[in-house]
Amino acid sequence: MAAAAAPNEALLRRILRDCRTIAVVGLSADWNRPSYFAASYLQGKGYRIVPVNPKAEAILGERCYPRLEDIPFAVDMVDVFRKPADLLPIAHSAVAIGARCLWQKLGVMNMEADAIARAAGLESVMDRCVKIEHARLFGGLHWAGVNTGVISAQRRTA
């Protein structure tokens, strides 16, 4: 399988600027899990986080929904913290609920899910961390640290 082209910075900026309601599929209630850390960060930046986890009642102070189809309001982005084998039905659900973007976490690339999303007109991002990309593009460097490239002592070359 050929690797998908990496999204350009302009596309990532637009997605992160415009997609303000994010359903996080597989969001863990454990504070030390990557899904919790990323969702907590985004919530702190003003995004509405919608946990999708059938085993929890609430996470980050937000009601959990067992499935994407159970969310009673519009969702802009579906951010998936699941293994690649779980992505196909999630991609179909993202299309069914009218999401605008399917985002697969760092380390996950399901090309079939990507194709389903794109064929339905959704933006699709694979193998990227939404928290890292937000920090890199919008200057979220802090104690947990990511070299964003936004703050630098070096001058940019033209």
Secondary structure, DSSP 8 states (H G I E B T S, - for coil): --------HHHHHHHHHH--EEEEET--S-TTSHHHHHHHHHHHTT-EEEEE-TT-SEETTEE-BSSGGG--S--SEEEE-S-GGGHHHHHHHHHHTT-SEEEE-TT---HHHHHHHHHTT-EEE-S--HHHHHHHHHT---TT----SSS-SS----
